[in-house]
Every structure is written in C-alpha cells, then in structure tokens.
Amino acid sequence: MIAVYGYYQAMFAKEDVKKIKKETSIIKLVTPYYFNEDLYIMLAEYYLKLGDKTKATNSLKDVIKKNPTSQTANSLLKKIIEL
C-alpha cells in the first residue's frame, strides 16, 4: 500500500524535484520487502529525473536479476549507458 501511495504521488509530482525526491524515498522503503517490476522501472525513471544515474542503474539491474528478459528494463539500462 505504501508503494502505491508513493507511486501515485510521484506520478502527479510531474517535474517537481522536491516531491519526486520525497516520493522515491517512500517507494524505496518498501522495495526490500516487495518486488514489482513496474515499480522498480518507474523508480529508475524517477531517479533519472533527479539526475541519479547510479540509483537508476541499480534499480534496473535488480529487475534484470529477477527477470533477465525484461525488455523495458534492458532498453532503459542501455539508454542510460549510452548517456
């Protein structure tokens, strides 16, 4: 439930960096206990908005460890590497 709250709050934050930072920290609280591929990918996208390529990469690598065939995670990771 907490992850969903953070997800929607971050989604509606649009480009407000302060709000995105707050909501990603809320989402990050639950990630050790709850794996959802879409949540991890979304978290990576928000880390990119915050300019944190390392955390974005780590989030995507977590997805790829659990689902090596994830096209979304693999393509986003490739895009980050090319930046």
WOHU-V392993 format. One record per residue. RES is the residue in one letter. SS is DSSP state (@ for helix, = for strand, . for the rest). OMEGA is omega in whole degrees, -180 to 180 (none if undefined). D_CENTER is the distance of its C-alpha to the mean C-alpha in Angstrom with 2 decimals. Layout:
BEGIN
res=RES ss=SS omega=OMEGA d_center=D_CENTER
res=RES ss=SS omega=OMEGA d_center=D_CENTER
END
This chain:
BEGIN
res=M ss=. omega=180 d_center=16.59
res=I ss=@ omega=180 d_center=14.81
res=A ss=@ omega=180 d_center=11.33
res=V ss=@ omega=177 d_center=12.77
res=Y ss=@ omega=180 d_center=14.24
res=G ss=@ omega=180 d_center=11.19
res=Y ss=@ omega=-178 d_center=9.50
res=Y ss=@ omega=178 d_center=12.79
res=Q ss=@ omega=179 d_center=13.53
res=A ss=@ omega=180 d_center=10.56
res=M ss=@ omega=-179 d_center=11.49
res=F ss=@ omega=178 d_center=15.03
res=A ss=. omega=-179 d_center=14.51
res=K ss=. omega=-177 d_center=14.56
res=E ss=. omega=-180 d_center=15.09
res=D ss=. omega=-174 d_center=16.06
res=V ss=@ omega=-179 d_center=14.39
res=K ss=@ omega=180 d_center=15.92
res=K ss=@ omega=179 d_center=14.57
res=I ss=@ omega=179 d_center=10.96
res=K ss=@ omega=180 d_center=11.39
res=K ss=@ omega=-176 d_center=13.12
res=E ss=@ omega=177 d_center=10.82
res=T ss=@ omega=177 d_center=7.71
res=S ss=@ omega=176 d_center=10.53
res=I ss=@ omega=180 d_center=11.63
res=I ss=@ omega=-178 d_center=8.63
res=K ss=@ omega=178 d_center=8.71
res=L ss=@ omega=-175 d_center=12.37
res=V ss=@ omega=-175 d_center=12.24
res=T ss=@ omega=177 d_center=10.01
res=P ss=. omega=-175 d_center=13.24
res=Y ss=. omega=-173 d_center=15.17
res=Y ss=. omega=178 d_center=13.27
res=F ss=. omega=173 d_center=11.60
res=N ss=. omega=-175 d_center=10.42
res=E ss=@ omega=-179 d_center=9.25
res=D ss=@ omega=179 d_center=8.17
res=L ss=@ omega=179 d_center=6.17
res=Y ss=@ omega=179 d_center=4.32
res=I ss=@ omega=178 d_center=4.44
res=M ss=@ omega=178 d_center=3.92
res=L ss=@ omega=177 d_center=1.33
res=A ss=@ omega=179 d_center=2.84
res=E ss=@ omega=178 d_center=5.15
res=Y ss=@ omega=175 d_center=5.67
res=Y ss=@ omega=177 d_center=6.22
res=L ss=@ omega=177 d_center=8.43
res=K ss=@ omega=179 d_center=10.11
res=L ss=. omega=179 d_center=10.90
res=G ss=. omega=-177 d_center=12.30
res=D ss=. omega=-178 d_center=10.70
res=K ss=@ omega=-179 d_center=10.77
res=T ss=@ omega=179 d_center=11.34
res=K ss=@ omega=177 d_center=8.27
res=A ss=@ omega=179 d_center=6.25
res=T ss=@ omega=-180 d_center=9.07
res=N ss=@ omega=178 d_center=9.16
res=S ss=@ omega=179 d_center=5.94
res=L ss=@ omega=178 d_center=7.48
res=K ss=@ omega=175 d_center=10.78
res=D ss=@ omega=178 d_center=10.26
res=V ss=@ omega=-176 d_center=9.91
res=I ss=@ omega=175 d_center=12.87
res=K ss=@ omega=-177 d_center=14.85
res=K ss=@ omega=180 d_center=14.94
res=N ss=. omega=-177 d_center=15.28
res=P ss=. omega=-178 d_center=16.71
res=T ss=. omega=-180 d_center=17.60
res=S ss=. omega=-179 d_center=14.23
res=Q ss=@ omega=-178 d_center=15.14
res=T ss=@ omega=-179 d_center=11.91
res=A ss=@ omega=-179 d_center=10.06
res=N ss=@ omega=-179 d_center=13.35
res=S ss=@ omega=178 d_center=14.00
res=L ss=@ omega=178 d_center=10.84
res=L ss=@ omega=177 d_center=11.52
res=K ss=@ omega=180 d_center=15.09
res=K ss=@ omega=180 d_center=14.50
res=I ss=@ omega=-179 d_center=12.89
res=I ss=@ omega=-179 d_center=15.87
res=E ss=@ omega=-179 d_center=18.23
res=L ss=. omega=none d_center=17.29
END
